[in-house]
Amino acid sequence: MNSQRVLQSKAQMKDALLCIMKTKPFEKITVHEICKAAKINRSTFYNHYGNQSDILSDLENDMFAELERHMSSKGCCLDGLMKMAEFLASESEKWKSLANAL
């Protein structure tokens, strides 16, 4: 089980990566930039991730898990589809960033 501190550090790194990806292609982002934006040191980064691709994969897994939760909890009716569309729209910047990284 992840401690609150670990979850917070990972969230900071993911948010930092997403923020940087708004202005810079993923391939050009460095660990140093992520750490600086997240206000963490490099050893913290490497305690949780091996490289930038690992954090991107973790972020993708989080997004798809959230999407899956929305899909399974809302059913297949029109209301469920509308809730799904609302979720996707509310997270559109994250989805755009992920799509651009691929």
C-alpha positions as CSV (number, residue, x, y, z in Angstrom):
1,M,0.0,0.0,0.0
2,N,1.3,3.4,-0.9
3,S,1.7,6.0,1.8
4,Q,0.1,9.4,1.6
5,R,3.5,10.9,1.0
6,V,4.3,8.6,-1.9
7,L,0.9,9.3,-3.4
8,Q,1.4,13.0,-3.0
9,S,4.9,12.9,-4.6
10,K,3.6,10.9,-7.6
11,A,0.7,13.3,-8.0
12,Q,3.1,16.2,-8.0
13,M,5.3,14.6,-10.7
14,K,2.3,13.7,-12.9
15,D,0.9,17.2,-12.6
16,A,4.3,18.6,-13.4
17,L,4.7,16.4,-16.5
18,L,1.2,17.4,-17.7
19,C,2.0,21.0,-17.2
20,I,5.3,20.8,-19.1
21,M,3.6,18.8,-21.9
22,K,1.3,21.7,-22.7
23,T,4.3,23.7,-24.0
24,K,6.9,21.1,-24.9
25,P,6.9,17.7,-26.8
26,F,7.3,14.8,-24.4
27,E,10.5,13.6,-26.1
28,K,12.2,16.8,-25.1
29,I,11.2,16.8,-21.5
30,T,13.9,15.9,-19.0
31,V,13.8,14.4,-15.5
32,H,15.4,17.6,-14.3
33,E,12.5,19.7,-15.6
34,I,9.9,17.4,-14.1
35,C,11.6,17.5,-10.7
36,K,12.0,21.3,-10.8
37,A,8.3,21.8,-11.7
38,A,7.2,19.3,-9.1
39,K,9.5,20.8,-6.5
40,I,11.0,17.4,-5.6
41,N,14.6,16.1,-5.8
42,R,15.9,13.7,-8.4
43,S,16.3,10.9,-5.8
44,T,12.5,11.1,-5.1
45,F,11.8,10.8,-8.8
46,Y,14.1,7.8,-9.1
47,N,12.6,6.2,-6.0
48,H,9.3,5.9,-8.0
49,Y,10.2,6.0,-11.7
50,G,13.1,4.9,-13.9
51,N,12.6,7.6,-16.5
52,Q,10.1,10.0,-18.1
53,S,8.3,7.2,-20.0
54,D,7.5,5.4,-16.7
55,I,5.7,8.4,-15.3
56,L,3.8,8.8,-18.6
57,S,2.8,5.1,-18.4
58,D,1.6,5.6,-14.8
59,L,-0.4,8.7,-15.8
60,E,-1.9,6.8,-18.7
61,N,-2.9,3.9,-16.4
62,D,-4.5,6.3,-14.0
63,M,-6.5,8.0,-16.7
64,F,-7.7,4.7,-18.2
65,A,-8.6,3.3,-14.8
66,E,-10.7,6.4,-14.1
67,L,-12.4,6.1,-17.5
68,E,-13.0,2.4,-16.7
69,R,-14.5,3.3,-13.3
70,H,-16.9,5.8,-15.0
71,M,-17.9,3.2,-17.6
72,S,-18.7,0.5,-15.2
73,S,-20.5,2.6,-12.6
74,K,-22.8,4.4,-15.1
75,G,-24.1,1.5,-17.1
76,C,-24.9,1.6,-20.9
77,C,-27.9,3.8,-20.9
78,L,-28.0,7.3,-22.3
79,D,-27.5,8.9,-18.9
80,G,-24.4,6.8,-18.5
81,L,-23.0,7.9,-21.8
82,M,-23.7,11.5,-21.0
83,K,-21.8,11.1,-17.7
84,M,-18.9,9.5,-19.6
85,A,-18.9,12.4,-22.1
86,E,-18.9,14.9,-19.1
87,F,-15.9,13.1,-17.6
88,L,-13.9,13.1,-20.8
89,A,-14.7,16.8,-21.3
90,S,-13.6,17.7,-17.8
91,E,-10.3,15.9,-18.3
92,S,-9.8,17.0,-21.9
93,E,-6.5,18.7,-21.4
94,K,-5.0,15.6,-19.8
95,W,-6.3,13.4,-22.7
96,K,-4.9,15.9,-25.3
97,S,-1.5,15.8,-23.5
98,L,-1.5,12.0,-23.5
99,A,-2.5,11.8,-27.1
100,N,0.2,14.2,-28.2
101,A,2.8,12.1,-26.3
102,L,2.0,9.0,-28.3
